[in-house]
Amino acid sequence: MNRLVRRFRSLPIRARLSLLVAAAVAFAVAAVSVTCWFIVQGKLYAELDDDLRSSVVELDENQLARIVDTCGRTPSQTDAFGPQSGSYGQLVSTDGTVCLLPFASAAVKVTGGDKDMAKDPDPRSAHFRNSVDSDGHQVRVLTTAVTVKVPLGRGVANGYAYVAAVPLDSTRSTLGDLALILLLVSGVGVLGAAAAGLAVARAGLRPVDELTEAVEHVARTEDLGIRIPVEDDAEDEVARLSRSFNSMTSALASSRDLQQQLIADAGHELRTPLTSLRTNIELLTRSEETGRPIPPDDRKALLASVTAQMTELASLIGDLQELSRPDTGQHADRAQIVAWQDVVESALRRARLRGPELTITADVRPWYVRAEPSALERAMVNVLDNAVKFSPEGGTVEVRLADGVLTVRDHGPGIAADELPHVFNRFWRSPTARALPGSGLGLSIVARTVQQAGGTVTLTRAENGAGGTTVTIRLPGAPTPPPEVP
């Protein structure tokens, strides 16, 4: 059985569908055919039973006496009574002796039920059965009491049972023909159902074939631009599968384009510090090889430049590592309740060290959020670093955290209105800020971190016309820690 199941599962889906349809139709046709055959058989036997009831004759005392005189004789010995071929009628005594009626051409086999009826005849009782006659022919038999006409009415002959029979040859032939016809019709129906199932399977699985070809094409050529045509109003499973495949290839193509763009942008951004490092190192190396020392001030500036380039390169690599982590929802496993005000205070201390000439005002109130601590801290540092970097010397940076909203306002040159939609794109930098250190990834990291924490971030121009930029971050949370936080 297990081997058959394994072989069935190894068949193509079209063959399996065809076999299942053929099996279902075969079962239904077989059930209908068998039911039809038994119904026809019951109708035919009912007609035979009615004929048998109507064939039972009443006897008078003289006829009964004459018939009893023939008890034990064979049909050939009753020719004086004119036996008719294919006719059956006999009386059965309590000991099983057969007394043929004048028209009987053969005797019917006696059973125990016939003897019981002879011992206790009941005119209201009638027993039907199939049996054989003395010549071996199949017959339908009725056993009942012997009704006798007497001067005062009707009576029952005690000690005898009346056995009538009709041949079953015609009935059995009809049933055999019917069975053959039903078998042929069933076979044609099953074959037709199998052919129809195969046709339906081919038509229904044609979109699956197209999908398979598309997948094989993508695997062979890595062409993610292929699309499967789907009717707009189609809502079946295959249409949904095709739409899902198209959505998947679109997402993969977009992801690959973003990946290629990230690689290209990263290569472009890495080229600048690496070129500067190479130039500075070559100058130092040439100085050592030629024995011509570099003036102390120039050497000091050169080493400071190398250090700055190394710092910029390390920062860029860290940003790339942060953005390279797949956004698969795993950050939710690392998220925990964080005191946002503490993270902001830590970022403020770092910002004051980087901009000692600036005035940084802060109004920070308690607010607890669920986020990844290290990612949130990096995002806050990036926001404040931008504010420090673009603030003029002696400028002011205003920081306020209240009711889950953090605003960071600087008084720098601001960002042009047509550049605002691009500020959160990876590696995007304003043309006016390309001379400043940075990779263009800071705000991308901020946007990603805030989004993972369930919040929003916006960057707008200052409203009072004094110049500068305002960053607004909203995170869901509460002013007090939840019970699970000590």
N, C-alpha and C positions, 0 to 999 in steps of 0.2 A: 504493500500500500504506500509506504513512504517513497519507494522507488518511483511509483506512478506519479505521486505528487511532485517529486523533484523533476521528473521528465516533463510534466505539465508546466511547471514554472519556468522550465528552460525554453519553452516554445515562444515564438514571437507573440506580441500582444494581439496581433490580428488573428492568429491561429487560435489563441486562447478565447478571444471573444466569439469567434465562429463556433468553436466547440461548445462553449457555454450556451450560446443561443440554440444550437442544434440539440443539446441535451435538454434544455428547458422545453423546447417545442416537442421533442420526442416524449418527454414525460407527460406533457399535457395531452398530446395526441394519443398516447397509450392509455392514459386514464379515460379519455373520452371514448376511445374505441372499445375498451373493456366494458365500460358502463353501457355503451350502446348494445354491445353483444349480449350482455346479461339481461337488458331490458327486452330485447327482441326474443331471447330465449324464454323469458317469463311470459311474454304475450303469446308465443306459440304454444307453450305448455298449458296456458290458461284456456286457449281455444280447444286443445286436445282434451283437457279435463271436462270442458262443457260438452264436447261430443261424447265423451264416455258417459257422463251423467244421462244424456239423452238416449244413449244406446241401451241402457238397462231396461229390460222388459219385465212385465208382470206375468206370472204363470198361474194357471189354475191347477187344481189338484190332479187332473188327468195328465196335463203336460209335465207336471213335476214327477209323477210316477213313471211316465215314459222315459224322462231324462235319467232318472235314478237307475232305470234298467240298463242304461248304457255305461254306467260307472265302470271304470277300468278298461274300457275299450279304447283303441287307438282311433285317430281321425279316419283312417282308411276303412275302418269297420262301421262307420256311420254314414256311408254313402246314401243309404236309404232316406236319410233326412236332408240330403242335398247340401253338403258342405260347400261354402263359398271361399275361394282363395283369399287369404289376407284377412279373414274374419275370425274373431276370437270371442268366446263366451263359454263359461263353464261354471259348474257348481263344485265346491270343495267341501268334503265332509270333515268331521273332527279328526279323523285319523289320516287326513291328507289325500284321500281317494278323490280322483278327478272324474267328474261327470260332464262330458261335453254336451253343449247345446247343439241342435240340429245343424245350424249354419256354421259351426266352428270348423276351421280348416287345420288348426293346430292347437296344442295344449300349451298353457302358460305355466312356467315353473312355480310350484307352490312354496310359500314361505310360512314361517311360524305365525305371522300376522294373519294369514288366511285361516289357519286352524283356530286361532283365538277368536276370530270373527264367527266361525262356525259354532264354536262352543257357546258363545254369548252374543248372538246376533242383535244388532241395534240399527234399526232402519234410519236413524238420524246420523249415523256415523259413516264416513267414507274415507278410505285410505288410498292415496295415490303413490305410485312408485314407478321406477324404471326397472325392467326385467328383460328376460329373453324367453322365446317360445321353444317348443320342442325341436325346431329346426335351427335354433341358434340366432334367430333374428331379434333385434332390439325392439321392444314394445313398451308402450305406456299403459300401466295397469291401474284399474280401479277395483277395490275390494269393498263390498257393502253387504247388507243383509238381503236374503231372498224374500221378495214380496210375493205372497200367494193370494189369489182371488178365491174367496169362499162364499157360500150362499149368503151369509150375513154381512159380508163386507170384505175387508182386506186383513191379511195376517202375515205372520212371519214364519217361515219354515225353520223350525229348530233343528240344529245339527248340520246345517249347511250355510255356506257363504257364497255370494254371487261374485264372480270374477269376470270383469270385462276388460278388453285391451284393444288398442289400435296400434298399427305399425309406426315406428319412429324413423323409418328410412327417409321419408320425404322431409321430415322436420330436421333430422340430422344433416341431410344434404343441404338444406337451406342455411342452416347455421354454419356449416363448413364453407359454403360459398360466401356468406357474409363475412366470416373470419378472414378469408383470402382477400376479399375486396378491402376490408379495413386495413389489413396488413400492407397491401399495395399502396393504398391512399396514405397511410402513415409513413411508409418509406419515402414516397414522393414528397410529402410534407416536410419530413426531416431534412431531406436533401435540399429542398427549396429554402428551408429556414437556414441551413448552413450557408448556402450561396448568398442569401440575403444578408445574413450576419457578416459574411466576409466583405460584401459590398458596403454595408453600413460602416464596418470597422475601417475600411480603406478611406471612405469619405470623411468619417469623423476624425481619423488620425492623420489626415493630410496636413492640418496645421502643426501637428506634433512632428511630422517629417520635416516641415519647413523649419521648425524650431531646432530640430536635430542638425539639419544642414547648416543653419546659422551658427550653432555652437561649434560644430566641427570647423566651419570657416574661420571663426574667431580663434580657435585653438591652433589652427594651421597658419593663419596669416597675421594674427594679433590685430586685426582690423575691427575696432570697436565702433565704427560708424555704421555697421549693418543694422537694419531695422526690419522687423516682421510686420507686414501690412495687417491692420486690424480694423474691422468696420467700427464706426463710431458708436452704433447702437447695439453692438454685440455685448452680451453680458454673461455668456456661458463660461465654463471653467477654462476652456482652451483660450478664449479671448483674454481672460484674466491672466493666464499664464504668459501669453504673448505680450501683453502690456507690461507684466512684471519683468520679462526678459528685456524688453525695450528700455524700461526704466533702469534696469541693472546695467546694461551696456552704456546708457547715457551717463550714469553715475561713475562707472569705471573710466569712461572716456574723459569726463570732467576731472576725476581724480588723477588720471595720468597726465592731463594737461597741467593741472596744478603742480604735480610733482615735477614735471619737466620745467615749468616756470620757476618753481622753488630752486631747483638745481641750477638753472641759468642765473637766477638772481643771486643765489648764494655764491656761485662762482665769480660773478661780477663784483660782489661786495668783498669777497675774500682777496680778489686780485689786488685791490688798492693797498691794504696793509701788508700783504706779502711782498708786493713790489717795493714798497718803502723799506720793509725789513731787509730785503735782499740788497737794495742800494746801500743802506747804512752799513750792513755787515761787510759788503764788498769794499767799502771805504776803509773800514777798520782792518780788514784782511790785507788790503794793499799797503796800508800804512805799516803793518807788521812785516810784510814781505820786502818792501823797499827800504825799510829802516828810516823812513822819513816820518817822524812823529807829527801827529795832529796837534795843533795848539790846544792847550788845556780847555779854554772856553769852548772851542769848537767840538772837542772830544766830549765834554760834558753835555753839550746840547745834542750831540749825536746819540749818546747813550740815553738821554732823556727821551729822544724821539723813538729809539728802539723800545724803551720801556712802555711808552704810550701806545705804540703800535701793537706790542704784545698784549697789553691790557685790552685794547680794542678788539684784537683777534680773539682773545679768550672770551670776552663778552659776546661776540658774534657767535662763537661756537656754542656757548651756553644757551643763547636764544634759539639757535637752530635745533639743539637737542630738545629744548622745551616744546617747540612747534612740531618736532618729528614724532612725538608720542601720539599714537592713534587715539582718536576721540571715540572710543568704543563703549563708554559708560563705566569703565573701570575706576574712574575718579570717584564715583559714588562710594566705592568700597574704602577709599582712603579719606573720605570726607568725615569731619567731626565738628562738634560745636566749637567755634572760635570766637574769642572776644575781639571784635573788629577794632575797637578803640585801642587795644594794645598793639595790634598790628600797625595801625596808623601811627601811633606814638613812636614805634620802633623805626618806621620809615621816615618820620620827621627828624629823628636824631641823625639819621644817616644823611638826610638832605641838608641839614644845618652844617654838617661837616664839609659837604661838597660846595656849599655856597655860603661861606662865612660872611661875605660882604652883603648878603641879602637879609631882608627882614621877613621872617616867616611867622605869621600869626596863626594860631590854632584854637579852635573851639571844638573840642572832641567830647562827645557824650557817649555813655555806654550803649552798645548794641551788639547782640550776639547772633551770629549767623552760622549756617552749616556749610563748610567749604573745606578744601584741602589746604592746610595751614601754610605749607611752603609755597604753593602756587599763589595763594592770596597775598602773602608777603612780597613775593616777587612782583606781582601786579601793582601793589601800592608803591613800591620803590620805583617802578618804571614811571608811574604817573607823576610822582614828586620830582624824579630826576628830569623829566621833560620840562616841568615848571621851572626848575632851577636853571636848566640849560638855556631856555629861551627868555629868561628874565634879564633885563639890563642891569648893569652894575649899580648897586644901591637900591634896586627895586624891591618890591614887596610881593610875597606869595601868601594868599589867604586860603586857609584850610578850615573846613567846617564839616563835622559829622553829627547829624541829629536825625532821629526817627528813621534810621536806615538809609539816609541819603548823604553821600559824601560829595562835597564840591571842592575843587581845587582851582583857584583863580590866580593866573599870573598877569603881569603887566608888560608882557613882551610885545613883539610886532604883530602877533596874531596870525591867523591863517585866512587866506582868501576864500571867499564864499564858494568859488568853483572847485576848490581843493578839499573842502570838508567831506564830500562823499568818499574820498580815497584814504582818509587818515588811518583807517584800521586795516588797510590792505598790507600784505607782507611786502617788506622791502620798499614800500612807498615812502618817499621823502620829498618834502617841498623843495622846489628849485632854490629857494632862498636859504635853505638850511643844509644844503649838501656839503658846505665847507665845515660844518660842525661835526664833531665825533658822533658816531651812532650807526646803527645798522638798518634802521627802519622796521625793526621787528618788535619794539617795545609795546606799542599800542595794540599790535596783533595779539600779543600774549595777554594783555589786559582784557581785550574783548573776549578772548577764549576763556579765560579764568572766570570772568563775571558771568558769562553765559552758562558755564558748567555749574556755577553756584545758584543758578536760577534768577539772576538779576539782569539789569540792562546798563549800558554805558553810552553816553553821548558826549560829543565835543562840539562846542559852539563858540562863536565870537562873543566877547564881552558886550554887555548890553548898554553900558553907560557911555560908550564912545571913547573911552580912555585907552583903548587898545588892549591887547591881551586875549587870552583864551580861557574858557571855563570848561573843565571836565566834570561831568556829573555821573555818579555811580549809585545805583539803587540795588540793594540786596534785601531779600526777605529775611526776617528774623524777629527778635524781641528785645526790649530794653533790659530784661532780666534773664539770667541763665536758666535753662530748663532744669527740672529736678535731678536729671542724671549727671549734671555738671557740678562738681563740688565747689 
